[in-house]
Amino acid sequence: MKVGVTGGNGFIGRYVCEELASRGHVPLLFDHRGHVNADIPWEVMRGDIRDAIAMTELAAHCDAIVHLAAVLGTQETISNPRPAAETNLMGGLNFLEAVAQYDLPGVYICVGNHWMDNSYSISKTAVERFVRMFNAHRGTKVNNVRVVNAYGPRQQAAPPFASGKVRKITPAVICRALSGMPVELYGGGTQISDMVWVGDVARALVASLEKAAEGVVLDHVVEVGPTRSATIREVAELIIDLCEARGYPRVPIVDLPMRPGETPDTAVTAQTKTLLSVGIEPSSLVPLDEGMARTVDWFIESRGVHWDAPRVTP
C-alpha cells in the first residue's frame, strides 16, 4: 500500500515510515513543517491537518493513512489550550472525513495518559471516541492504538540542550546526566511512566493498519506498553546508572513541584494482551533496560550534532 503518514517528519513518524518500508509499503510523508530532513528518502506532501482540503488530497493520493500529527504537551498546552484543541480535534475529524470519503483503512494514535485533565490528553482522547463513532455509524475502517511514553534514538531534547518545544522524560534525563547536571523530576518522580521502545510503537501501528486493510476493525483499543510499570524516578535512576557505567560522573536527583495537568501516583498499566489481536506477542517488546542502554549510547554518539550541553559563561 501507499500509506500517508501525517506527522511523518516527527519522532514516531520517522520510525513508522521505516517500518512501513520494511514491510513492503510505500510511505507518503504528510507534514506542515517548512523544513523536512534532507535524508528522508520518501515522497513528501506539504499540508496541514487542520486543512480539510489538504487532508482530502492526501487521501486521494494514497491507499491508507496513519494519523500521528498533533500538538503535544502536558503542561505546555494548559495555559493556551486552543492550538491543541483546534489541531488535534479538527485535524482528527479531517482525517476521519478523508478516509470515510475514499473508503481507506486507517490508524489513529491515542495517548496513554487519557485520564489526565490537560488539553493534550482531552483533545486526543475525544478523537479516539470519534473513531469509534465513525466506525459504528459511517462505516470507516480505523483502528485505535494507544501508546504510552515512547522513547529511543532521535527523540528531540528541549532547551537548553536542543530546540524541542516539549520536554520529554528520556532526552531530558539523559542530556542532564551526560552533561553533569542534576536531574530534575517533577513531583519527585512518583508518577508511573510506562515506557515503550519507539520501534515497537511503529510495529504496532503498522500491524494495526494492516488489520484495518484486511477489513478487521477492532472493537477495542490496541495498547502498546510494557508488561511492568515503572515510576519516573525508577527510569531516571536507570539512566543515571547507565551513564555512570559508561564513565560519566553520577549526578544527583532534584525534586521539583508537580507540573500542572499531571496526576501523582497514578498507575494505569497498558493492557498489553491487546497486542495479540494484531499479531504481536507482548514478550517480544524491547525490555526497558536494553532499549534505554541503546538510547543512551545514541545520545553519547550524537552529542554536538543532535544535542549539546549548554555553554557555561565564565
N, C-alpha and C positions, 0 to 999 in steps of 0.2 A: 504494500500500500504506500501511496504518497501521503505522509502524515504531517499536517500542520501542527506546529508546537508554539502556542502563544507563550511569550516569555522565554523563548528558546535560547536567548543570549544570557540567561541568568545561571545561577549556581546549579540548581537541579536541572534546568533546561538543557544545559550542555550535556549532562550525563544521559538524559532521556534521548537526545539526538544520537548520541553514541550507541546507546542500547538499541534504538530503532535500526540504525545502520548495521549493527552486528547481527540482527535477526532478519536481514534482507529487505527492510523497508527503506523508504527514501524520505528523510526529514525535509520539511519546508519550514524554515525558521521564521516566525512572525514576531516582530519586536518593534517598539516605537522609538527605541534609543537612536540618537544621532550617530553613534559610533558602534559598529559591530566588529568584534575582534577579527583582525585580518586573517588569522589562521583557521577560521571557520570554513570547512570545505563544502557546506551545504548551501542550497539556494535560500536567499533571504527575501522576505516580503515585508516592506515597511508598512506599519499600520498601528493603530491604537485600538485596544479592545473596547474603549468607550464609544467608538465609531461603528454604528450598526452596519453601515455600508461596507466598511473595510472588513468587518468580520464575515459578512456575506460573501465578499470577494474571495476571502481566504477559503471558505467552504466550497466555492465554485471551482477552486483550483487544486483540491486535494480529495482524498478518499476517506479521511478520518481526521479528528482533531483531539489533541491533548491540551487541555486548558490549564496552564500554570500561572499566567501573568496575574499580578495583584500588587496592591500597595501593602507592604509589610510593616510590621512594627507593633509591639505591645504598648509600651509606654509612649512611643513616638506618635501614635495615632489618637491618643486621648485628648490632647489639647486642641487638635484640629481634626475632627472625625470626618469632615466632608470628603477629602480625597479618597480615603479608604471606602467610604460608603458609595461614592459615585463610581469609582473604578471597579471595586470588587462586585458590587451589586449589579450595576448596569453592564459591566463587562461580562459578568456571568450570564445575565439574561441574553445579551447579544450572542454569546457562544451557543446557548441553548436554542435560540431562534434560528441561528445559522445552520446548526446540524439538523434541526427539525425541517427546515426548508429543503435541504438537499438529501435528507434521509441518510445521514452519515453516522457511523459509530463514533463514540467519544468517551473521554475520561476526564473527570473533574478532580483536582487535588483539593482535599479538605484539610482542615487544621486539627492537630491532635488535641490542642487545648480549647476544644469547642465550648467548654463550660464557662470560660473566663469572660468577664464583662469588660471587654475593651473593643475598640472599633474594628480592629482586625479580625478577632475571633467572631464577633457578632455578624459582620458582613459576610465573611467566608461561610459561616455555618448557615446563614439564611439561604445562600445559593445551593448548599448541599440539600436543603429541603426543596428548593425549586427543581433540582434534578429529579427528585422523587415524583414531584407533581407532573413534570413534563413526561417522564417515563410512563406514568399511570394514565395521563389524560391526553397527551399529544403524540404518543407512540414513538418517542425517542429511544435510542439505544445508548444510554450513557451510564457508565459505572463510576461510583464514588470511591475514591481511595484516600483514606485518612492517614496522614503522615505525622509522626512526632518529630522531634528535633533532628533534622538531617545534618550530618557532618561529613567532612572529608577534605581532600586536597582541592584547592581552587576556591574555597569559600572566602569571601572578601571580608577583611577586617575593617572596623570603623576607626575614626581618628582616636588617638594620634598616630596610628600605625598605617592606615590606608584611608581611602576615600569612601568607604562604605557608609551608607546612610542609616543602617540599622545595626545595633550592637548584638552580635550573635555570641553564644556561650563559648564555642570551641575556639574561634580565632582570637577572641578577647583574652581568654586564659592563656593560650599558647603564646601569643605575642608578648604578653606580660612576663610569663615565665622565662622565655628566651631572652628578654631584654633586661632581666634582673630587677623587674619592678614588682611590687606587691600585687597579688591577685585580689581583685575587688569582687565580692559576692553580695548581691542584694539579698536582704533578709537572712544573711548568714549562710545562704546556700541550702536552706532547708527544703526548698521546692523540689518535687520529684521531676526529674528531667529524663524522660525516656529518649535515648539516643539511638539513631539508626544510620548505618553506613549509607551514603548517598547512592552508591551503586545498587544497593538493594532497593532503595526507593524507586530508582529508574526501572529496575527489573519488574517490580510490582505494578507500576503504572503501565508499562508496555504490555505485560501479560494480561492486565485488566482490559486494555484496549483490544487486544486480540480476541478476548472472550466476547466483547461487545460486537466485534466484526463478525463473529460466528453467530450472532443473534442471541447471545446469552446475556440477558440483563439481570444482574444480581439483585436479590431482594434485601441485601444487607451491604453495609459499607465494608470494603476491604481495609483492614487496619494493618499498618506497617510499623512495627516497633519491636523492641527486644522482648525476650521471654522473661527477663528480670529487670525490674526498675532500679534506678539509682538516683540519689539526690544530686543536685548541682555541686554540692560540696564534695561528694564522692568522685564525681567526674573531674573536678578541679584537682583533687589530691592525686588522682591517677595521672593527669597531665604533668603535674609538678614532679611526680616520681619518674615519669618517662624522660623529662628534660634533665633531671638530676643524673639519671643513668647514662645520659649522653654527654656528661661532663659539664653541665651548666649548674651554677650555684643554686641551691634550694632557696626559693622565695617564700615569704610568709603570705598568709591569707588575711585580708582585712574585711570586716563585716560592714556593710552599708545598709541603710534602711530599705525596706521592701519597696519596689517600684510600684507606682500606681498601675492598676489593671492586672496585677498578678495576685495569685492566691497562695498563701503559705501552706506547706504540709499537705498538699492535695495529691492523692495517689489514684490515678486512673490508668491502669495498665492496659496497653493495647491488646485486643483480643486477636492474638497472632494466628489462631486456628483459622481465621477467615482467609488467610493466605492460601490455604489448601484449595479454596474454590477457584483459584486462578493458577493452580498447578505449582505452587511454591511451598516447599517444606520449611516450616519455621526454623528448624535446626540448621538450615543452610545459610541463614543470615550471618554476616560477618560479626564475630564477637567484639564487644566494646574495646577490650584491651588490644586486640590485634588491629582493629581499624584505627584506633587513636594513635597507636605507635606509627602506623603508616602516615597518618596525618601530621604528626609532629615532625617526622622525617621530611615530609614535603615542605613544611614551613621553614625548616632549617635550610633546605636546599634553595628555597625561593626568596630568602631574605635579600633585600636590596633590589628585588625585581617586583615581586607581588606585594611586599610589605617591607617596612623598615622601622627600627626603633626611633623614637623621637630624639632629635638632637638636644643635647644639654648645653644651654648657654652659660659660658663661664662668667 
